Amino acid sequence: MSQAPQKLYVGGEWVEPAGGHYEVIDPADESVVGLAPEASRAQVEEAARAASEAFGAWSRTEPRERAAILDRAADIMQREFEPWAELARAETGAPVGIARGMQVGVGVSRFRRYARGALEPVERGLPPQVTEAGPMGRASVLGALEVRQPVGVVTCITSYNNPWANPAGKVAPALAMGNTVVVKPAPQDPLSVFKMAEALHEAGVPAGVVNVVSGASAEAGEAAVDSPYVDMVSFTGSTGVGQRIAEVCGRSMKRQLMELGGKGAAVVLADADLDAAVLGIGTTFSFYSGQICTAPTRVIVHRSVYAELVEKLTGYLAFMKVGDPRERGTVVGPVISAAHRDRVESYVELGRKEGARIAYGGERPVVGDGRGFYVAPTLLVDCTSDMRVVREEIFGPVVVVVPFDGEGQEAEDEAVRLANDSDFGLLSYVWSGDAARAFRVARRLRAGGVGVNTIGRNMEAPFGGFKRSGVGRDVGSYALHAYSEIQSIVWA
């Protein structure tokens, strides 16, 4: 597919990019999907200024009006579902089912969810954005009101692995709470985000409330963070980039919401249902070619069931179809770029040199005519916690297995020690036949979320990480809190 050259969306207008255009490549076959705009620093600053000027009126807009715009935008996304899902597939290389269900489908549902979120206080009989009311302590004679106020202008910097779900999870709650936004999409797949802007524009969002600027260079992102018009930065991406953003935000005390890297631990205790554990681990670490931060890429398994789990996991991987994401039955498509493919492959080779054994995969698969950026699902076993492949995020379809020993409490302690021996703490997992034991271990894990005998997520539960996996929580009502500040109003 080929798209016409894209324009920037600034101040309610579609404008030509000062830096020209760059190519967006389909990772499946290396064809050109379309031309994305390269914004100049001045254009990013203009977008931030437009958002700042629009903030006053938008923040005072009635919640019902904000909700109506979000709902209309969702209607438009649903109307254009098929072509926009194909665009997401082409930009990302994701299998068709993921592009449909986990990209545009999630985008629609999140706009619907936060349209409801804008109305929740009103429906409970409270003034807009009031979340709690009552006296401040029994002895106080003063009344008090807790009000959630919008932060202001929010820069939303989004990840390449979710060009619909991730921006929708930032833009929709930010708008619902009365903020204005400047969206800087990932350079690899920005075209889908401009489609989201088209939907909002058609839905009647006022000029300046939503702005989208893109660029292949670092200039656009840096300007969107550093602008004096910006009050908050919401970022999803690598820990290294997040640390740099935090440094810049610190100079002017900008608020931050950071969802960063992960190296999820999958703790498999001796009494676990191994078939269930293998299904969960295999399904998740290979999902979207392993380009998800929530994947259980560190399997920490008791020595007594180690060999059996490795055998079962090897067999599971052997049935995964690696291929063109447009073909029926494809489980693992390409990774996002040639550079990222090379990075993932370099980690596999590093693991081998460090002493890990490649139980499955490790080669570069040939799909079709040999074009595209494919990596085979790879299982590295006999690993130790000091190996770089165990400690660093690979962000590809590579899983490492680390055994642990001990009996009873000693075994639990060792499993917890290994799971927590990481710079990351986003999402981890525990499998055990004893639910009480599994919950006991889960409570000790230094992770923002833990799945107990499941890989499923509750999309109303708070999402975020410990340590270098991020700052803050979002998803569900927590996203509304994330894009607001608490104001206390006290009266006599």
ChimeraX attribute file (.defattr): number of C-alpha atoms within 10 A of each C-alpha:
attribute: neighborCount
match mode: 1-to-1
recipient: residues
	/A:1	10
	/A:2	12
	/A:3	13
	/A:4	9
	/A:5	15
	/A:6	22
	/A:7	23
	/A:8	25
	/A:9	25
	/A:10	26
	/A:11	22
	/A:12	21
	/A:13	13
	/A:14	14
	/A:15	15
	/A:16	18
	/A:17	20
	/A:18	14
	/A:19	13
	/A:20	16
	/A:21	20
	/A:22	16
	/A:23	17
	/A:24	24
	/A:25	22
	/A:26	27
	/A:27	28
	/A:28	29
	/A:29	19
	/A:30	16
	/A:31	16
	/A:32	16
	/A:33	20
	/A:34	22
	/A:35	20
	/A:36	28
	/A:37	25
	/A:38	25
	/A:39	28
	/A:40	20
	/A:41	19
	/A:42	12
	/A:43	22
	/A:44	28
	/A:45	23
	/A:46	18
	/A:47	29
	/A:48	34
	/A:49	21
	/A:50	24
	/A:51	30
	/A:52	23
	/A:53	18
	/A:54	22
	/A:55	22
	/A:56	14
	/A:57	11
	/A:58	23
	/A:59	21
	/A:60	12
	/A:61	13
	/A:62	14
	/A:63	25
	/A:64	16
	/A:65	16
	/A:66	24
	/A:67	24
	/A:68	18
	/A:69	23
	/A:70	31
	/A:71	23
	/A:72	20
	/A:73	25
	/A:74	25
	/A:75	17
	/A:76	18
	/A:77	24
	/A:78	17
	/A:79	12
	/A:80	14
	/A:81	16
	/A:82	14
	/A:83	11
	/A:84	22
	/A:85	24
	/A:86	20
	/A:87	24
	/A:88	29
	/A:89	25
	/A:90	29
	/A:91	27
	/A:92	30
	/A:93	33
	/A:94	34
	/A:95	28
	/A:96	24
	/A:97	17
	/A:98	21
	/A:99	29
	/A:100	20
	/A:101	14
	/A:102	16
	/A:103	25
	/A:104	30
	/A:105	19
	/A:106	20
	/A:107	26
	/A:108	25
	/A:109	17
	/A:110	28
	/A:111	29
	/A:112	20
	/A:113	21
	/A:114	29
	/A:115	27
	/A:116	20
	/A:117	23
	/A:118	28
	/A:119	21
	/A:120	18
	/A:121	17
	/A:122	17
	/A:123	12
	/A:124	11
	/A:125	9
	/A:126	14
	/A:127	12
	/A:128	22
	/A:129	24
	/A:130	19
	/A:131	17
	/A:132	12
	/A:133	14
	/A:134	10
	/A:135	13
	/A:136	13
	/A:137	10
	/A:138	6
	/A:139	7
	/A:140	9
	/A:141	11
	/A:142	12
	/A:143	14
	/A:144	18
	/A:145	17
	/A:146	16
	/A:147	19
	/A:148	20
	/A:149	20
	/A:150	26
	/A:151	23
	/A:152	25
	/A:153	29
	/A:154	32
	/A:155	30
	/A:156	27
	/A:157	24
	/A:158	27
	/A:159	24
	/A:160	20
	/A:161	27
	/A:162	28
	/A:163	27
	/A:164	28
	/A:165	24
	/A:166	23
	/A:167	25
	/A:168	24
	/A:169	23
	/A:170	29
	/A:171	26
	/A:172	27
	/A:173	30
	/A:174	28
	/A:175	29
	/A:176	29
	/A:177	31
	/A:178	28
	/A:179	30
	/A:180	31
	/A:181	31
	/A:182	31
	/A:183	30
	/A:184	28
	/A:185	27
	/A:186	22
	/A:187	22
	/A:188	23
	/A:189	29
	/A:190	29
	/A:191	28
	/A:192	24
	/A:193	26
	/A:194	22
	/A:195	16
	/A:196	25
	/A:197	21
	/A:198	16
	/A:199	23
	/A:200	22
	/A:201	19
	/A:202	13
	/A:203	18
	/A:204	15
	/A:205	22
	/A:206	15
	/A:207	18
	/A:208	25
	/A:209	29
	/A:210	28
	/A:211	27
	/A:212	27
	/A:213	28
	/A:214	33
	/A:215	24
	/A:216	20
	/A:217	12
	/A:218	10
	/A:219	15
	/A:220	22
	/A:221	25
	/A:222	16
	/A:223	19
	/A:224	26
	/A:225	29
	/A:226	19
	/A:227	19
	/A:228	15
	/A:229	21
	/A:230	27
	/A:231	22
	/A:232	23
	/A:233	26
	/A:234	26
	/A:235	27
	/A:236	26
	/A:237	20
	/A:238	20
	/A:239	19
	/A:240	11
	/A:241	13
	/A:242	24
	/A:243	15
	/A:244	12
	/A:245	20
	/A:246	20
	/A:247	12
	/A:248	15
	/A:249	20
	/A:250	12
	/A:251	9
	/A:252	13
	/A:253	12
	/A:254	18
	/A:255	19
	/A:256	23
	/A:257	23
	/A:258	26
	/A:259	27
	/A:260	27
	/A:261	27
	/A:262	31
	/A:263	29
	/A:264	27
	/A:265	33
	/A:266	29
	/A:267	32
	/A:268	29
	/A:269	27
	/A:270	21
	/A:271	13
	/A:272	20
	/A:273	15
	/A:274	22
	/A:275	14
	/A:276	14
	/A:277	25
	/A:278	22
	/A:279	15
	/A:280	20
	/A:281	24
	/A:282	23
	/A:283	19
	/A:284	20
	/A:285	26
	/A:286	26
	/A:287	20
	/A:288	26
	/A:289	27
	/A:290	27
	/A:291	22
	/A:292	20
	/A:293	25
	/A:294	22
	/A:295	31
	/A:296	29
	/A:297	31
	/A:298	29
	/A:299	29
	/A:300	28
	/A:301	24
	/A:302	25
	/A:303	18
	/A:304	15
	/A:305	16
	/A:306	22
	/A:307	14
	/A:308	13
	/A:309	22
	/A:310	22
	/A:311	12
	/A:312	17
	/A:313	21
	/A:314	19
	/A:315	13
	/A:316	16
	/A:317	19
	/A:318	14
	/A:319	9
	/A:320	17
	/A:321	16
	/A:322	21
	/A:323	24
	/A:324	24
	/A:325	25
	/A:326	17
	/A:327	12
	/A:328	12
	/A:329	15
	/A:330	17
	/A:331	23
	/A:332	25
	/A:333	31
	/A:334	31
	/A:335	28
	/A:336	27
	/A:337	20
	/A:338	15
	/A:339	11
	/A:340	17
	/A:341	19
	/A:342	16
	/A:343	14
	/A:344	21
	/A:345	21
	/A:346	13
	/A:347	19
	/A:348	25
	/A:349	14
	/A:350	15
	/A:351	21
	/A:352	17
	/A:353	11
	/A:354	15
	/A:355	14
	/A:356	22
	/A:357	17
	/A:358	17
	/A:359	15
	/A:360	19
	/A:361	19
	/A:362	20
	/A:363	13
	/A:364	14
	/A:365	17
	/A:366	15
	/A:367	17
	/A:368	11
	/A:369	7
	/A:370	11
	/A:371	13
	/A:372	27
	/A:373	25
	/A:374	30
	/A:375	28
	/A:376	26
	/A:377	27
	/A:378	24
	/A:379	23
	/A:380	25
	/A:381	23
	/A:382	15
	/A:383	23
	/A:384	20
	/A:385	18
	/A:386	11
	/A:387	15
	/A:388	15
	/A:389	26
	/A:390	24
	/A:391	16
	/A:392	15
	/A:393	22
	/A:394	25
	/A:395	24
	/A:396	30
	/A:397	26
	/A:398	30
	/A:399	25
	/A:400	24
	/A:401	24
	/A:402	23
	/A:403	22
	/A:404	20
	/A:405	15
	/A:406	14
	/A:407	11
	/A:408	8
	/A:409	10
	/A:410	11
	/A:411	17
	/A:412	22
	/A:413	16
	/A:414	17
	/A:415	28
	/A:416	20
	/A:417	14
	/A:418	19
	/A:419	27
	/A:420	18
	/A:421	16
	/A:422	20
	/A:423	15
	/A:424	27
	/A:425	29
	/A:426	27
	/A:427	27
	/A:428	29
	/A:429	31
	/A:430	28
	/A:431	28
	/A:432	21
	/A:433	15
	/A:434	13
	/A:435	13
	/A:436	10
	/A:437	15
	/A:438	22
	/A:439	17
	/A:440	13
	/A:441	22
	/A:442	21
	/A:443	12
	/A:444	14
	/A:445	22
	/A:446	21
	/A:447	24
	/A:448	20
	/A:449	23
	/A:450	25
	/A:451	17
	/A:452	19
	/A:453	23
	/A:454	15
	/A:455	22
	/A:456	11
	/A:457	11
	/A:458	9
	/A:459	12
	/A:460	13
	/A:461	14
	/A:462	17
	/A:463	20
	/A:464	22
	/A:465	24
	/A:466	19
	/A:467	15
	/A:468	21
	/A:469	26
	/A:470	27
	/A:471	19
	/A:472	20
	/A:473	21
	/A:474	24
	/A:475	21
	/A:476	20
	/A:477	18
	/A:478	16
	/A:479	24
	/A:480	25
	/A:481	21
	/A:482	22
	/A:483	30
	/A:484	22
	/A:485	15
	/A:486	15
	/A:487	13
	/A:488	13
	/A:489	11
	/A:490	12
	/A:491	9
	/A:492	6
